[in-house]
Amino acid sequence: MLQLQHNPFISETLIHWYTINKRTLPWRETSDPYVIWVSEIILQQTRVAQGADYFLRFIQRFPDIKTLANASEEEVLNYWQGLGYYSRARNIHAAAQQIVKLHAGKFPDQYELIVALPGIGNYTAAAIASFAFRLPFAVVDGNVFRFLTRYFGIDTPIDEVKTRKQVTELATLLLNIHQPDIHNQAIMEFGALQCTPFSPDCSKCPFEISCFANANRVVAELPKKRKKLQPQHRYFYYFCFVQNNSTYLQKRIAKDIWHNLYEFPLFESTEALSLEQLLNEDFFKKLTDSISYTILAVSPMIKHVLSHQIINATFLTLAITENNETLNHFVYSTFDDLSRFPISRLTEKFLQKIVH
Ligand code: SF4
C-alpha cells in the first residue's frame, strides 16, 4: 500500500532540475493572471509549439479582460480558428464578461472564485492561483499524472476516480507551499521534458534510483491507459455554391461540434453515399429547387479526426446563376469576405485549396 507523506526531496529535486532545464515560454515570465489564464486555456488541448503563435496573436488583439469582454463572440472564435475545441473560446469570452460583471474587471484572487468561472476546472484554477497569486494549490495535468504514477508505481487505470483522487492527494502532499508557483511549473515541465510519454531517458533522470517504474522496469506500462472508445464515424456532405464569386453559409447552432462556427449547406448521413444517392436526397433537391446547376467538382472523401469522432467529409462545388427560397435562408457572402466568419479547420483547408 502506498504511504502518503510529505517528501521535500521530490520538490527540491524537481525545482533544481527545473532551474537548469526549463524552456523560455512567452507566458512564463509573468504573474499576470489574465495572461496565465489565456495561455493555460490555449495549451489545454494544443501543443506548446503550435499554441505559442496563437497565444501571441490572441494577447495582441485582446490584451486585457475588458477588451476581451467587449469583443464579439464571433471575433473571438475567429482568433481561435484552427485550434479546435471551440468551447474553450466561447468559455473564455463568457468568463471575461463575468469577471467584468461580478469582479469589476479584476481577475479574482481566490481559488473558489477562479474555479467558478466558465471553462475553468480544477487544474486551470490551481495553475492560475499558484502562478499568479502564489496560493498553495497543486496542479495535476497529464504530465504530472504520468510522472507521479510512474514514480509511485500507481497501476490502476487513469480514468478511474480513485486513481485521480490518489494522484491529486499525492500532488498536494508533495507541493512546496513556500514556492507553489515554481514547484508547479517544475513538476509540469519535468513531465513534459524528462518523464516523457514514450521512452524517457531514465539514465539521465534525477529520480533514476528512487523511481518505482524504473526500478521495476514498468515505465512503458505506466500510467495505465483507459480502454479506447471506438470513435463515431459521421458523413458530412457540403455544398459549396458559386454564384457571382459568392457563396452560401450557415451558422452551426445545435449543441454539437463546431458550435457557432460557419459552414456551407450541409447534409449529414450515417453512412457513405454515392454521388447519385446524394443528388437524390430531398435535402439536395430542396437546395436546388427550380434552379439549374453545374457540378464543378466533387472532392475525395476527407477524413477529419476529432477526439471522439471521425468526420468523413465530401465537398461538392456547384455553379449557379440564381438562387431560390431555400438558399435565401443562408448567409450570402463573397469568397473574399469569408475570412470574417469563424469556420472549422476542415472548411478552412477546403477553402485554401479552391481559392489558391
Ligand atoms: S526514472 Fe524514468 S520513469 Fe522514473 S521519473 Fe525518471 S524519467 Fe520518469
Boltz pocket constraint, residues with backbone or C-beta under 6 A from the ligand:
constraints:
  - pocket:
      binder: B
      contacts: [[A, 147], [A, 150], [A, 151], [A, 194], [A, 195], [A, 196], [A, 200], [A, 201], [A, 202], [A, 205], [A, 206], [A, 207], [A, 208], [A, 211], [A, 212], [A, 213], [A, 214], [A, 219]]
      max_distance: 6.0
